[in-house]
C-alpha cells in the first residue's frame, strides 16, 4: 500500500547515501564468491532509491506487498518503460527466493543483467537529483 506522507528531503539524502555505500561495497566483493550478496545489494539499492524518489513527492510504501507496490508506483514516471518495471519485479522475486528460500542466484544471470541494473540505478539517481533541485 502506498500512503501519503510529508516529504522528508533529509531522509531522502540519507537513503541515497546508503544506496551509494551499498554500491561502493559491491566493488569490494569477489563476484563469483559473493554473487548472491552482490545481487541482493543491487536489489536493495534499487528499492532504496525508488523509496527515496517517491518520498520526495510525499509517498511511502507500507505493509504487506510494500516492495511490489513500490515498484508498481514507478508506472507513474514516464522515464520507466514497462520492460524496466517488469525487470525490477523479476529482481524482487529472485531476491525474495534467495533471501527467504535460500535459492542461489546464478553467476551468469548477475553478469548478464549487471548493465541493466546499473542503468536503472543511474536513472533513479538522476531523477532524484533532478527533483531535489
Kinemage of the C-alpha trace (Angstrom):
@kinemage 1
@onewidth
@group {chain A} dominant
@subgroup {mainchain}
@vectorlist {calphas} color= white
{ca unk a 1} P 0.000 0.000 0.000
{ca unk a 2} L 1.230 3.475 -0.867
{ca unk a 3} L 0.366 6.163 1.648
{ca unk a 4} L 0.674 9.940 1.538
{ca unk a 5} L 3.165 11.441 3.987
{ca unk a 6} L 5.111 14.650 4.378
{ca unk a 7} L 8.168 14.791 2.089
{ca unk a 8} L 11.406 14.449 4.057
{ca unk a 9} L 14.357 15.664 1.994
{ca unk a 10} L 16.912 14.970 4.740
{ca unk a 11} L 15.769 11.356 4.822
{ca unk a 12} L 15.970 11.218 1.012
{ca unk a 13} L 19.589 12.352 1.144
{ca unk a 14} L 20.336 9.729 3.799
{ca unk a 15} L 18.694 6.995 1.718
{ca unk a 16} L 20.716 7.989 -1.355
{ca unk a 17} L 23.910 7.908 0.709
{ca unk a 18} L 23.039 4.409 1.959
{ca unk a 19} L 22.475 3.289 -1.639
{ca unk a 20} L 25.852 4.785 -2.595
{ca unk a 21} L 27.516 2.958 0.289
{ca unk a 22} L 25.997 -0.345 -0.829
{ca unk a 23} L 27.140 0.346 -4.401
{ca unk a 24} L 30.697 1.009 -3.270
{ca unk a 25} L 30.708 -2.178 -1.196
{ca unk a 26} L 29.830 -4.240 -4.282
{ca unk a 27} L 33.118 -3.290 -5.922
{ca unk a 28} L 34.990 -4.733 -2.923
{ca unk a 29} L 33.459 -8.200 -3.256
{ca unk a 30} L 34.567 -11.124 -5.399
{ca unk a 31} L 31.677 -11.518 -7.854
{ca unk a 32} L 31.936 -15.304 -8.119
{ca unk a 33} L 32.200 -15.925 -4.385
{ca unk a 34} L 29.616 -13.357 -3.324
{ca unk a 35} L 27.215 -13.418 -6.260
{ca unk a 36} L 24.105 -13.693 -4.068
{ca unk a 37} L 25.237 -10.901 -1.729
{ca unk a 38} L 26.001 -8.632 -4.679
{ca unk a 39} L 22.656 -9.401 -6.293
{ca unk a 40} L 20.775 -8.713 -3.063
{ca unk a 41} L 22.690 -5.447 -2.638
{ca unk a 42} L 21.761 -4.371 -6.158
{ca unk a 43} L 18.114 -5.021 -5.391
{ca unk a 44} L 18.353 -3.127 -2.091
{ca unk a 45} L 19.971 -0.185 -3.890
{ca unk a 46} L 17.115 -0.029 -6.380
{ca unk a 47} L 14.488 -0.400 -3.650
{ca unk a 48} L 16.128 2.306 -1.549
{ca unk a 49} L 16.357 4.703 -4.493
{ca unk a 50} L 12.734 4.122 -5.525
{ca unk a 51} L 11.712 4.740 -1.903
{ca unk a 52} L 13.726 7.970 -1.893
{ca unk a 53} L 12.217 9.065 -5.203
{ca unk a 54} L 8.631 8.684 -4.054
{ca unk a 55} L 9.439 10.185 -0.651
{ca unk a 56} L 10.370 13.429 -2.414
{ca unk a 57} L 6.766 13.551 -3.620
{ca unk a 58} L 5.397 12.648 -0.204
{ca unk a 59} L 4.648 8.945 -0.590
{ca unk a 60} L 5.767 5.801 1.174
{ca unk a 61} L 5.072 2.085 0.716
{ca unk a 62} L 3.930 0.166 3.784
{ca unk a 63} L 2.650 -3.230 4.911
{ca unk a 64} L 2.426 -6.493 3.026
{ca unk a 65} L 3.469 -6.278 -0.629
{ca unk a 66} L 5.168 -2.940 0.014
{ca unk a 67} L 8.064 -3.746 -2.314
{ca unk a 68} L 5.702 -4.777 -5.102
{ca unk a 69} L 3.606 -1.638 -4.588
{ca unk a 70} L 6.755 0.470 -4.560
{ca unk a 71} L 7.875 -0.894 -7.922
{ca unk a 72} L 4.364 -0.593 -9.371
{ca unk a 73} L 4.439 3.099 -8.390
{ca unk a 74} L 7.202 3.594 -10.978
{ca unk a 75} L 4.493 3.364 -13.655
{ca unk a 76} L 3.694 6.989 -12.769
{ca unk a 77} L 7.099 8.016 -14.107
{ca unk a 78} L 7.303 8.201 -17.897
{ca unk a 79} L 11.047 7.655 -17.638
{ca unk a 80} L 10.484 3.953 -16.893
{ca unk a 81} L 9.319 1.533 -19.549
{ca unk a 82} L 7.065 -1.439 -18.859
{ca unk a 83} L 10.068 -3.632 -19.652
{ca unk a 84} L 12.161 -1.949 -16.954
{ca unk a 85} L 9.389 -2.231 -14.382
{ca unk a 86} L 8.920 -5.908 -15.250
{ca unk a 87} L 12.678 -6.403 -14.888
{ca unk a 88} L 12.719 -4.753 -11.445
{ca unk a 89} L 9.859 -7.036 -10.399
{ca unk a 90} L 11.911 -10.005 -11.612
{ca unk a 91} L 14.795 -8.810 -9.435
{ca unk a 92} L 12.384 -8.570 -6.487
{ca unk a 93} L 11.097 -12.119 -6.994
{ca unk a 94} L 14.619 -13.529 -7.365
{ca unk a 95} L 15.814 -11.622 -4.298
{ca unk a 96} L 12.876 -12.949 -2.267
{ca unk a 97} L 13.576 -16.524 -3.354
{ca unk a 98} L 17.206 -16.023 -2.392
{ca unk a 99} L 16.502 -14.354 0.947
{ca unk a 100} L 13.574 -16.477 2.083
{ca unk a 101} L 14.095 -19.824 0.338
{ca unk a 102} L 17.888 -19.980 0.092
{ca unk a 103} L 17.752 -20.148 -3.712
{ca unk a 104} L 21.078 -19.267 -5.266
{ca unk a 105} L 21.466 -16.555 -7.882
{ca unk a 106} L 23.293 -17.857 -10.912
{ca unk a 107} L 26.573 -16.049 -11.561
{ca unk a 108} L 25.841 -15.871 -15.293
{ca unk a 109} L 22.481 -14.188 -14.597
{ca unk a 110} L 24.134 -11.500 -12.496
{ca unk a 111} L 26.813 -10.865 -15.103
{ca unk a 112} L 24.303 -10.739 -17.962
{ca unk a 113} L 21.999 -8.306 -16.109
{ca unk a 114} L 24.548 -6.081 -14.392
{ca unk a 115} L 24.473 -3.396 -17.098
{ca unk a 116} L 20.659 -3.214 -16.976
{ca unk a 117} L 20.751 -2.982 -13.201
{ca unk a 118} L 23.324 -0.196 -13.287
{ca unk a 119} L 21.315 1.727 -15.906
{ca unk a 120} L 18.239 1.620 -13.676
{ca unk a 121} L 20.315 2.780 -10.695
{ca unk a 122} L 21.742 5.613 -12.788
{ca unk a 123} L 18.262 6.643 -13.959
{ca unk a 124} L 16.884 6.618 -10.407
{ca unk a 125} L 19.773 8.728 -9.105
{ca unk a 126} L 19.285 11.199 -11.939
{ca unk a 127} L 15.550 11.529 -11.236
{ca unk a 128} L 16.197 12.039 -7.532
{ca unk a 129} L 18.838 14.685 -8.203
{ca unk a 130} L 16.533 16.438 -10.660
{ca unk a 131} L 13.625 16.508 -8.212
{ca unk a 132} L 15.775 17.713 -5.295
{ca unk a 133} L 16.619 20.949 -7.133
